[in-house]
Amino acid sequence: MYDEKRPSSRKVIKLLKCVPANDAENQCLDHLKRYIKSLQGQSLTRFLQFTTGSDIIVTEQIKVDFVAAQGFARRPIAYTCAPLSELPSTYQCYNDLAEQFSNILADKLSWAFDIV
């Protein structure tokens, strides 16, 4: 049973549910899928925990909504209760998305729970 819940890139990508409304959103979704494919082991587990609150697969989907954020406001945001991820549709290239997600997953302060 645990093997069914253990994350793999393929399983996590299958959980993503969204309907891109334009080319920019479609491109960002492709960047996200490419990023997830690049993750292995602890990095993939951290991504899943960031988006769902669990290091194993405990949900049937991860909803992805797109936002038009710029500058310092441009960052992925996860709502683990839903689970829902808000992904900026303003990433011009894969490297920008990958670098920002990797920095978030590596930074312990990014894991702080706060509601304002």
N, CA, C and O atoms as a GROMACS GRO file, in nm:
protein
  464
    1MET      N    1   0.082  -0.119   0.000
    1MET     CA    2   0.000   0.000   0.000
    1MET      C    3   0.087   0.126   0.000
    1MET      O    4   0.056   0.224  -0.068
    2TYR      N    5   0.197   0.124   0.076
    2TYR     CA    6   0.283   0.242   0.082
    2TYR      C    7   0.344   0.270  -0.055
    2TYR      O    8   0.363   0.387  -0.090
    3ASP      N    9   0.375   0.166  -0.132
    3ASP     CA   10   0.432   0.188  -0.265
    3ASP      C   11   0.337   0.267  -0.355
    3ASP      O   12   0.381   0.346  -0.438
    4GLU      N   13   0.207   0.246  -0.338
    4GLU     CA   14   0.108   0.322  -0.416
    4GLU      C   15   0.112   0.470  -0.381
    4GLU      O   16   0.085   0.555  -0.465
    5LYS      N   17   0.144   0.500  -0.257
    5LYS     CA   18   0.144   0.638  -0.208
    5LYS      C   19   0.279   0.706  -0.223
    5LYS      O   20   0.289   0.829  -0.210
    6ARG      N   21   0.384   0.629  -0.250
    6ARG     CA   22   0.518   0.687  -0.267
    6ARG      C   23   0.520   0.770  -0.394
    6ARG      O   24   0.479   0.723  -0.500
    7PRO      N   25   0.569   0.894  -0.384
    7PRO     CA   26   0.566   0.981  -0.503
    7PRO      C   27   0.670   0.944  -0.608
    7PRO      O   28   0.780   0.901  -0.576
    8SER      N   29   0.631   0.961  -0.732
    8SER     CA   30   0.723   0.956  -0.846
    8SER      C   31   0.686   1.076  -0.932
    8SER      O   32   0.577   1.131  -0.920
    9SER      N   33   0.776   1.116  -1.017
    9SER     CA   34   0.747   1.231  -1.103
    9SER      C   35   0.621   1.208  -1.184
    9SER      O   36   0.536   1.297  -1.196
   10ARG      N   37   0.608   1.090  -1.238
   10ARG     CA   38   0.491   1.057  -1.320
   10ARG      C   39   0.361   1.067  -1.240
   10ARG      O   40   0.263   1.124  -1.287
   11LYS      N   41   0.362   1.012  -1.118
   11LYS     CA   42   0.241   1.016  -1.035
   11LYS      C   43   0.204   1.160  -0.998
   11LYS      O   44   0.086   1.196  -1.001
   12VAL      N   45   0.304   1.240  -0.964
   12VAL     CA   46   0.276   1.378  -0.923
   12VAL      C   47   0.222   1.458  -1.041
   12VAL      O   48   0.128   1.536  -1.025
   13ILE      N   49   0.279   1.441  -1.159
   13ILE     CA   50   0.230   1.512  -1.278
   13ILE      C   51   0.085   1.473  -1.308
   13ILE      O   52   0.006   1.557  -1.349
   14LYS      N   53   0.051   1.346  -1.288
   14LYS     CA   54  -0.087   1.302  -1.311
   14LYS      C   55  -0.186   1.368  -1.215
   14LYS      O   56  -0.304   1.379  -1.245
   15LEU      N   57  -0.137   1.412  -1.098
   15LEU     CA   58  -0.224   1.477  -1.001
   15LEU      C   59  -0.261   1.620  -1.041
   15LEU      O   60  -0.362   1.673  -0.995
   16LEU      N   61  -0.181   1.682  -1.126
   16LEU     CA   62  -0.204   1.822  -1.164
   16LEU      C   63  -0.334   1.837  -1.241
   16LEU      O   64  -0.357   1.767  -1.340
   17LYS      N   65  -0.417   1.929  -1.197
   17LYS     CA   66  -0.544   1.957  -1.264
   17LYS      C   67  -0.555   2.106  -1.289
   17LYS      O   68  -0.557   2.186  -1.196
   18CYS      N   69  -0.560   2.142  -1.416
   18CYS     CA   70  -0.578   2.283  -1.451
   18CYS      C   71  -0.617   2.294  -1.597
   18CYS      O   72  -0.599   2.201  -1.677
   19VAL      N   73  -0.672   2.408  -1.629
   19VAL     CA   74  -0.711   2.437  -1.766
   19VAL      C   75  -0.646   2.570  -1.804
   19VAL      O   76  -0.700   2.676  -1.771
   20PRO      N   77  -0.532   2.566  -1.871
   20PRO     CA   78  -0.467   2.691  -1.912
   20PRO      C   79  -0.558   2.770  -2.005
   20PRO      O   80  -0.618   2.715  -2.097
   21ALA      N   81  -0.568   2.901  -1.979
   21ALA     CA   82  -0.658   2.987  -2.057
   21ALA      C   83  -0.589   3.054  -2.174
   21ALA      O   84  -0.655   3.110  -2.262
   22ASN      N   85  -0.455   3.050  -2.177
   22ASN     CA   86  -0.384   3.116  -2.286
   22ASN      C   87  -0.246   3.052  -2.304
   22ASN      O   88  -0.209   2.960  -2.230
   23ASP      N   89  -0.171   3.101  -2.400
   23ASP     CA   90  -0.040   3.043  -2.430
   23ASP      C   91   0.058   3.058  -2.314
   23ASP      O   92   0.138   2.968  -2.288
   24ALA      N   93   0.055   3.171  -2.244
   24ALA     CA   94   0.147   3.193  -2.132
   24ALA      C   95   0.122   3.092  -2.021
   24ALA      O   96   0.216   3.038  -1.963
   25GLU      N   97  -0.004   3.065  -1.990
   25GLU     CA   98  -0.038   2.967  -1.887
   25GLU      C   99   0.001   2.827  -1.932
   25GLU      O  100   0.051   2.748  -1.851
   26ASN      N  101  -0.022   2.795  -2.057
   26ASN     CA  102   0.016   2.664  -2.110
   26ASN      C  103   0.167   2.645  -2.102
   26ASN      O  104   0.215   2.537  -2.066
   27GLN      N  105   0.242   2.749  -2.134
   27GLN     CA  106   0.388   2.742  -2.128
   27GLN      C  107   0.435   2.722  -1.984
   27GLN      O  108   0.526   2.643  -1.959
   28CYS      N  109   0.375   2.793  -1.890
   28CYS     CA  110   0.413   2.778  -1.749
   28CYS      C  111   0.378   2.639  -1.696
   28CYS      O  112   0.452   2.583  -1.616
   29LEU      N  113   0.266   2.584  -1.740
   29LEU     CA  114   0.231   2.447  -1.702
   29LEU      C  115   0.335   2.349  -1.756
   29LEU      O  116   0.374   2.256  -1.686
   30ASP      N  117   0.379   2.369  -1.879
   30ASP     CA  118   0.484   2.285  -1.936
   30ASP      C  119   0.613   2.297  -1.856
   30ASP      O  120   0.681   2.198  -1.831
   31HIS      N  121   0.648   2.420  -1.814
   31HIS     CA  122   0.767   2.441  -1.731
   31HIS      C  123   0.753   2.366  -1.599
   31HIS      O  124   0.848   2.303  -1.552
   32LEU      N  125   0.634   2.372  -1.538
   32LEU     CA  126   0.611   2.304  -1.411
   32LEU      C  127   0.627   2.153  -1.427
   32LEU      O  128   0.692   2.089  -1.344
   33LYS      N  129   0.569   2.096  -1.531
   33LYS     CA  130   0.581   1.952  -1.555
   33LYS      C  131   0.726   1.913  -1.578
   33LYS      O  132   0.772   1.811  -1.528
   34ARG      N  133   0.798   1.994  -1.654
   34ARG     CA  134   0.940   1.967  -1.679
   34ARG      C  135   1.018   1.972  -1.547
   34ARG      O  136   1.106   1.889  -1.524
   35TYR      N  137   0.986   2.068  -1.462
   35TYR     CA  138   1.053   2.080  -1.334
   35TYR      C  139   1.026   1.957  -1.248
   35TYR      O  140   1.118   1.901  -1.188
   36ILE      N  141   0.901   1.914  -1.241
   36ILE     CA  142   0.866   1.796  -1.162
   36ILE      C  143   0.940   1.674  -1.215
   36ILE      O  144   0.989   1.592  -1.136
   37LYS      N  145   0.950   1.660  -1.347
   37LYS     CA  146   1.023   1.547  -1.406
   37LYS      C  147   1.170   1.547  -1.364
   37LYS      O  148   1.232   1.441  -1.356
   38SER      N  149   1.226   1.665  -1.338
   38SER     CA  150   1.368   1.675  -1.301
   38SER      C  151   1.393   1.638  -1.154
   38SER      O  152   1.507   1.615  -1.115
   39LEU      N  153   1.287   1.632  -1.074
   39LEU     CA  154   1.302   1.606  -0.931
   39LEU      C  155   1.314   1.457  -0.902
   39LEU      O  156   1.251   1.374  -0.967
   40GLN      N  157   1.397   1.426  -0.804
   40GLN     CA  158   1.414   1.287  -0.761
   40GLN      C  159   1.428   1.284  -0.610
   40GLN      O  160   1.471   1.381  -0.548
   41GLY      N  161   1.394   1.172  -0.552
   41GLY     CA  162   1.417   1.150  -0.410
   41GLY      C  163   1.360   1.258  -0.321
   41GLY      O  164   1.241   1.291  -0.328
   42GLN      N  165   1.447   1.313  -0.235
   42GLN     CA  166   1.404   1.410  -0.136
   42GLN      C  167   1.350   1.538  -0.200
   42GLN      O  168   1.260   1.601  -0.144
   43SER      N  169   1.402   1.577  -0.314
   43SER     CA  170   1.352   1.698  -0.381
   43SER      C  171   1.207   1.680  -0.424
   43SER      O  172   1.126   1.771  -0.408
   44LEU      N  173   1.173   1.563  -0.477
   44LEU     CA  174   1.036   1.535  -0.517
   44LEU      C  175   0.945   1.528  -0.394
   44LEU      O  176   0.832   1.579  -0.397
   45THR      N  177   0.993   1.466  -0.288
   45THR     CA  178   0.917   1.459  -0.164
   45THR      C  179   0.890   1.598  -0.108
   45THR      O  180   0.779   1.626  -0.061
   46ARG      N  181   0.990   1.685  -0.113
   46ARG     CA  182   0.971   1.823  -0.064
   46ARG      C  183   0.869   1.898  -0.150
   46ARG      O  184   0.787   1.973  -0.097
   47PHE      N  185   0.875   1.878  -0.281
   47PHE     CA  186   0.778   1.944  -0.369
   47PHE      C  187   0.637   1.899  -0.332
   47PHE      O  188   0.546   1.982  -0.320
   48LEU      N  189   0.618   1.769  -0.315
   48LEU     CA  190   0.486   1.717  -0.280
   48LEU      C  191   0.442   1.770  -0.144
   48LEU      O  192   0.325   1.806  -0.127
   49GLN      N  193   0.533   1.776  -0.049
   49GLN     CA  194   0.498   1.827   0.083
   49GLN      C  195   0.465   1.976   0.077
   49GLN      O  196   0.374   2.022   0.147
   50PHE      N  197   0.537   2.051  -0.005
   50PHE     CA  198   0.508   2.194  -0.021
   50PHE      C  199   0.369   2.215  -0.079
   50PHE      O  200   0.297   2.306  -0.037
   51THR      N  201   0.330   2.132  -0.175
   51THR     CA  202   0.202   2.153  -0.244
   51THR      C  203   0.083   2.088  -0.174
   51THR      O  204  -0.030   2.136  -0.189
   52THR      N  205   0.106   1.980  -0.099
   52THR     CA  206  -0.007   1.908  -0.038
   52THR      C  207  -0.002   1.901   0.114
   52THR      O  208  -0.103   1.872   0.177
   53GLY      N  209   0.114   1.927   0.172
   53GLY     CA  210   0.129   1.913   0.317
   53GLY      C  211   0.173   1.775   0.359
   53GLY      O  212   0.191   1.750   0.479
   54SER      N  213   0.189   1.684   0.265
   54SER     CA  214   0.229   1.546   0.296
   54SER      C  215   0.342   1.502   0.205
   54SER      O  216   0.350   1.544   0.089
   55ASP      N  217   0.430   1.417   0.258
   55ASP     CA  218   0.540   1.367   0.176
   55ASP      C  219   0.505   1.240   0.099
   55ASP      O  220   0.588   1.183   0.029
   56ILE      N  221   0.381   1.196   0.113
   56ILE     CA  222   0.330   1.085   0.032
   56ILE      C  223   0.202   1.133  -0.038
   56ILE      O  224   0.148   1.238  -0.003
   57ILE      N  225   0.156   1.056  -0.134
   57ILE     CA  226   0.037   1.096  -0.210
   57ILE      C  227  -0.087   1.064  -0.127
   57ILE      O  228  -0.120   0.948  -0.104
   58VAL      N  229  -0.155   1.170  -0.084
   58VAL     CA  230  -0.275   1.154  -0.002
   58VAL      C  231  -0.396   1.223  -0.064
   58VAL      O  232  -0.501   1.232  -0.001
   59THR      N  233  -0.381   1.270  -0.185
   59THR     CA  234  -0.489   1.343  -0.252
   59THR      C  235  -0.507   1.290  -0.393
   59THR      O  236  -0.418   1.226  -0.448
   60GLU      N  237  -0.622   1.317  -0.450
   60GLU     CA  238  -0.649   1.272  -0.586
   60GLU      C  239  -0.608   1.374  -0.690
   60GLU      O  240  -0.598   1.342  -0.809
   61GLN      N  241  -0.585   1.499  -0.646
   61GLN     CA  242  -0.546   1.602  -0.743
   61GLN      C  243  -0.476   1.718  -0.673
   61GLN      O  244  -0.492   1.740  -0.553
   62ILE      N  245  -0.398   1.789  -0.751
   62ILE     CA  246  -0.339   1.916  -0.710
   62ILE      C  247  -0.388   2.018  -0.811
   62ILE      O  248  -0.346   2.018  -0.927
   63LYS      N  249  -0.477   2.105  -0.767
   63LYS     CA  250  -0.531   2.206  -0.857
   63LYS      C  251  -0.426   2.314  -0.879
   63LYS      O  252  -0.360   2.357  -0.784
   64VAL      N  253  -0.411   2.358  -1.002
   64VAL     CA  254  -0.317   2.464  -1.035
   64VAL      C  255  -0.396   2.580  -1.095
   64VAL      O  256  -0.463   2.565  -1.197
   65ASP      N  257  -0.385   2.695  -1.030
   65ASP     CA  258  -0.443   2.818  -1.082
   65ASP      C  259  -0.329   2.911  -1.122
   65ASP      O  260  -0.221   2.905  -1.064
   66PHE      N  261  -0.353   2.994  -1.219
   66PHE     CA  262  -0.250   3.086  -1.266
   66PHE      C  263  -0.283   3.228  -1.222
   66PHE      O  264  -0.399   3.269  -1.220
   67VAL      N  265  -0.178   3.301  -1.187
   67VAL     CA  266  -0.192   3.442  -1.149
   67VAL      C  267  -0.092   3.523  -1.230
   67VAL      O  268   0.011   3.472  -1.272
   68ALA      N  269  -0.124   3.649  -1.252
   68ALA     CA  270  -0.035   3.737  -1.329
   68ALA      C  271   0.046   3.821  -1.232
   68ALA      O  272   0.019   3.940  -1.214
   69ALA      N  273   0.144   3.760  -1.168
   69ALA     CA  274   0.226   3.828  -1.069
   69ALA      C  275   0.360   3.869  -1.129
   69ALA      O  276   0.418   3.796  -1.211
   70GLN      N  277   0.408   3.985  -1.088
   70GLN     CA  278   0.536   4.038  -1.138
   70GLN      C  279   0.626   4.072  -1.020
   70GLN      O  280   0.580   4.083  -0.906
   71GLY      N  281   0.755   4.089  -1.048
   71GLY     CA  282   0.850   4.135  -0.947
   71GLY      C  283   0.858   4.044  -0.827
   71GLY      O  284   0.860   3.921  -0.840
   72PHE      N  285   0.861   4.105  -0.706
   72PHE     CA  286   0.872   4.027  -0.584
   72PHE      C  287   0.747   3.945  -0.554
   72PHE      O  288   0.753   3.848  -0.479
   73ALA      N  289   0.636   3.982  -0.612
   73ALA     CA  290   0.511   3.908  -0.592
   73ALA      C  291   0.508   3.780  -0.675
   73ALA      O  292   0.422   3.694  -0.653
   74ARG      N  293   0.600   3.767  -0.770
   74ARG     CA  294   0.601   3.649  -0.856
   74ARG      C  295   0.669   3.533  -0.784
   74ARG      O  296   0.792   3.528  -0.772
   75ARG      N  297   0.586   3.442  -0.735
   75ARG     CA  298   0.635   3.324  -0.667
   75ARG      C  299   0.523   3.222  -0.660
   75ARG      O  300   0.406   3.259  -0.654
   76PRO      N  301   0.558   3.095  -0.660
   76PRO     CA  302   0.456   2.992  -0.641
   76PRO      C  303   0.402   2.997  -0.498
   76PRO      O  304   0.477   3.018  -0.403
   77ILE      N  305   0.272   2.978  -0.485
   77ILE     CA  306   0.208   2.975  -0.353
   77ILE      C  307   0.128   2.847  -0.345
   77ILE      O  308   0.058   2.809  -0.440
   78ALA      N  309   0.137   2.779  -0.231
   78ALA     CA  310   0.064   2.654  -0.212
   78ALA      C  311  -0.035   2.668  -0.098
   78ALA      O  312  -0.004   2.724   0.007
   79TYR      N  313  -0.154   2.617  -0.119
   79TYR     CA  314  -0.257   2.607  -0.017
   79TYR      C  315  -0.278   2.458   0.005
   79TYR      O  316  -0.345   2.391  -0.074
   80THR      N  317  -0.221   2.406   0.114
   80THR     CA  318  -0.218   2.262   0.134
   80THR      C  319  -0.354   2.203   0.170
   80THR      O  320  -0.374   2.083   0.156
   81CYS      N  321  -0.448   2.284   0.217
   81CYS     CA  322  -0.580   2.232   0.254
   81CYS      C  323  -0.660   2.186   0.134
   81CYS      O  324  -0.740   2.093   0.145
   82ALA      N  325  -0.640   2.249   0.020
   82ALA     CA  326  -0.724   2.222  -0.098
   82ALA      C  327  -0.687   2.093  -0.171
   82ALA      O  328  -0.782   2.020  -0.198
   83PRO      N  329  -0.572   2.054  -0.204
   83PRO     CA  330  -0.451   2.133  -0.228
   83PRO      C  331  -0.460   2.214  -0.357
   83PRO      O  332  -0.510   2.167  -0.460
   84LEU      N  333  -0.412   2.336  -0.347
   84LEU     CA  334  -0.417   2.430  -0.458
   84LEU      C  335  -0.283   2.500  -0.468
   84LEU      O  336  -0.228   2.545  -0.368
   85SER      N  337  -0.231   2.510  -0.589
   85SER     CA  338  -0.108   2.585  -0.613
   85SER      C  339  -0.140   2.701  -0.705
   85SER      O  340  -0.206   2.685  -0.807
   86GLU      N  341  -0.093   2.818  -0.667
   86GLU     CA  342  -0.103   2.936  -0.754
   86GLU      C  343   0.033   2.954  -0.820
   86GLU      O  344   0.134   2.971  -0.753
   87LEU      N  345   0.033   2.949  -0.950
   87LEU     CA  346   0.156   2.958  -1.026
   87LEU      C  347   0.152   3.082  -1.114
   87LEU      O  348   0.060   3.099  -1.193
   88PRO      N  349   0.251   3.170  -1.101
   88PRO     CA  350   0.255   3.287  -1.188
   88PRO      C  351   0.265   3.244  -1.335
   88PRO      O  352   0.341   3.154  -1.370
   89SER      N  353   0.189   3.309  -1.418
   89SER     CA  354   0.193   3.280  -1.562
   89SER      C  355   0.295   3.367  -1.633
   89SER      O  356   0.299   3.373  -1.756
   90THR      N  357   0.379   3.434  -1.555
   90THR     CA  358   0.474   3.530  -1.610
   90THR      C  359   0.617   3.477  -1.619
   90THR      O  360   0.709   3.554  -1.646
   91TYR      N  361   0.637   3.348  -1.597
   91TYR     CA  362   0.770   3.291  -1.615
   91TYR      C  363   0.801   3.285  -1.764
   91TYR      O  364   0.731   3.217  -1.839
   92GLN      N  365   0.904   3.354  -1.805
   92GLN     CA  366   0.941   3.358  -1.947
   92GLN      C  367   1.018   3.235  -1.990
   92GLN      O  368   1.017   3.198  -2.108
   93CYS      N  369   1.086   3.170  -1.894
   93CYS     CA  370   1.163   3.052  -1.930
   93CYS      C  371   1.162   2.950  -1.816
   93CYS      O  372   1.133   2.983  -1.701
   94TYR      N  373   1.195   2.828  -1.852
   94TYR     CA  374   1.198   2.718  -1.756
   94TYR      C  375   1.295   2.748  -1.642
   94TYR      O  376   1.264   2.722  -1.526
   95ASN      N  377   1.413   2.802  -1.674
   95ASN     CA  378   1.515   2.824  -1.572
   95ASN      C  379   1.466   2.917  -1.461
   95ASN      O  380   1.502   2.897  -1.345
   96ASP      N  381   1.386   3.017  -1.494
   96ASP     CA  382   1.332   3.107  -1.391
   96ASP      C  383   1.242   3.032  -1.295
   96ASP      O  384   1.255   3.046  -1.173
   97LEU      N  385   1.152   2.951  -1.348
   97LEU     CA  386   1.062   2.873  -1.264
   97LEU      C  387   1.141   2.774  -1.180
   97LEU      O  388   1.119   2.764  -1.060
   98ALA      N  389   1.232   2.700  -1.242
   98ALA     CA  390   1.309   2.598  -1.171
   98ALA      C  391   1.393   2.659  -1.060
   98ALA      O  392   1.400   2.604  -0.950
   99GLU      N  393   1.457   2.772  -1.088
   99GLU     CA  394   1.540   2.836  -0.986
   99GLU      C  395   1.457   2.882  -0.868
   99GLU      O  396   1.496   2.862  -0.753
  100GLN      N  397   1.344   2.944  -0.896
  100GLN     CA  398   1.262   2.995  -0.787
  100GLN      C  399   1.202   2.881  -0.705
  100GLN      O  400   1.203   2.888  -0.582
  101PHE      N  401   1.151   2.777  -0.769
  101PHE     CA  402   1.096   2.664  -0.696
  101PHE      C  403   1.204   2.595  -0.614
  101PHE      O  404   1.181   2.560  -0.498
  102SER      N  405   1.322   2.577  -0.671
  102SER     CA  406   1.432   2.512  -0.599
  102SER      C  407   1.473   2.593  -0.476
  102SER      O  408   1.499   2.536  -0.371
  103ASN      N  409   1.478   2.724  -0.490
  103ASN     CA  410   1.511   2.810  -0.376
  103ASN      C  411   1.406   2.800  -0.266
  103ASN      O  412   1.440   2.795  -0.148
  104ILE      N  413   1.280   2.795  -0.304
  104ILE     CA  414   1.172   2.782  -0.206
  104ILE      C  415   1.182   2.648  -0.133
  104ILE      O  416   1.171   2.643  -0.011
  105LEU      N  417   1.203   2.542  -0.206
  105LEU     CA  418   1.209   2.409  -0.145
  105LEU      C  419   1.331   2.393  -0.055
  105LEU      O  420   1.326   2.316   0.041
  106ALA      N  421   1.439   2.464  -0.085
  106ALA     CA  422   1.562   2.452  -0.006
  106ALA      C  423   1.563   2.544   0.116
  106ALA      O  424   1.638   2.519   0.210
  107ASP      N  425   1.481   2.649   0.117
  107ASP     CA  426   1.484   2.748   0.224
  107ASP      C  427   1.386   2.709   0.335
  107ASP      O  428   1.266   2.701   0.313
  108LYS      N  429   1.439   2.686   0.454
  108LYS     CA  430   1.355   2.646   0.568
  108LYS      C  431   1.250   2.752   0.604
  108LYS      O  432   1.142   2.719   0.652
  109LEU      N  433   1.283   2.880   0.582
  109LEU     CA  434   1.187   2.986   0.613
  109LEU      C  435   1.066   2.983   0.521
  109LEU      O  436   0.960   3.034   0.556
  110SER      N  437   1.080   2.922   0.403
  110SER     CA  438   0.968   2.911   0.310
  110SER      C  439   0.861   2.815   0.361
  110SER      O  440   0.747   2.816   0.314
  111TRP      N  441   0.899   2.733   0.458
  111TRP     CA  442   0.807   2.632   0.510
  111TRP      C  443   0.726   2.683   0.629
  111TRP      O  444   0.648   2.608   0.687
  112ALA      N  445   0.745   2.808   0.666
  112ALA     CA  446   0.671   2.864   0.779
  112ALA      C  447   0.523   2.876   0.742
  112ALA      O  448   0.488   2.917   0.632
  113PHE      N  449   0.440   2.839   0.836
  113PHE     CA  450   0.295   2.850   0.816
  113PHE      C  451   0.251   2.984   0.869
  113PHE      O  452   0.270   3.015   0.987
  114ASP      N  453   0.192   3.064   0.784
  114ASP     CA  454   0.141   3.192   0.833
  114ASP      C  455   0.015   3.232   0.759
  114ASP      O  456   0.002   3.212   0.638
  115ILE      N  457  -0.075   3.290   0.835
  115ILE     CA  458  -0.199   3.342   0.779
  115ILE      C  459  -0.208   3.488   0.823
  115ILE      O  460  -0.196   3.519   0.941
  116VAL      N  461  -0.227   3.573   0.728
  116VAL     CA  462  -0.235   3.716   0.760
  116VAL      C  463  -0.377   3.762   0.740
  116VAL      O  464  -0.408   3.880   0.761
   0.00000   0.00000   0.00000
